């Protein structure tokens, strides 16, 4: 069961990373980054959430295999 949850978290993490990348490359984000010098909060939040989900999912996948 842990492997299934881990796989789901990895997939959610990949999707969040993709959306974060797309948000960071949008015209509005590029203009704001040019003016302020920092990426938008939304794109940064999506990327960080994607990394966290992917890491937690990978941890569950590998931890689930060791306990047996």
N, C-alpha and C positions, 0 to 999 in steps of 0.2 A: 504494500500500500504506500510506503514511503517513496518508492521509486516512481509511482504514478504521480504523486503530488509533486515530487521533485521535477519530473519531466514537464508537468504543467507549469511550474514556476519558471523553468528555463524558457519555455515557449512564450510565456507572458513577458519575461525579461527581454527576449529578442524582439518581440513586437513593440515594447516600450522604447527600446533603443532605436528601432527603425523610425517610430513616430517622433522621437526626440531629435533624430538627425534631420528628418524632413522639416520639422518646426524650425530648427536652427538654420536651414538653408532657404527658408521662405523670404519673400521680399521684405515683409514687415520686420522680421527678425534681423535681416541684414542691415536695414536702414537704422534700426535702433542700436545695433552693435556698432555701426559706424559712428553714430552720434555719441553714445555713452562709453564705448570702448569695452563693454562687457556683454556676454550673451544674455538673451531674455531668460527670465525666471522659469517660464514654462518649458523651454527646451532643456534647460539645465536640470529641472526637476524630473522630466521624463527620462533623461539619460541616467541620472543617479538612481532613480527607481528601477530602471531596466538592469543596471549593473547589480544592484542589491538582489533583485528577484533571481537573476541568472546565477549569482553566486550561492544564494540559499538553495536554489533548486539543485545545483551541482553538488552541494554538500549533502543534501538529502539522498541524492542518487548514490553517491559513493558511500555514505554512512549506512544506507540500507543494505548494501552488499556485504559489509563487514560484520554485521551482527549475526549472520546466519552461520 
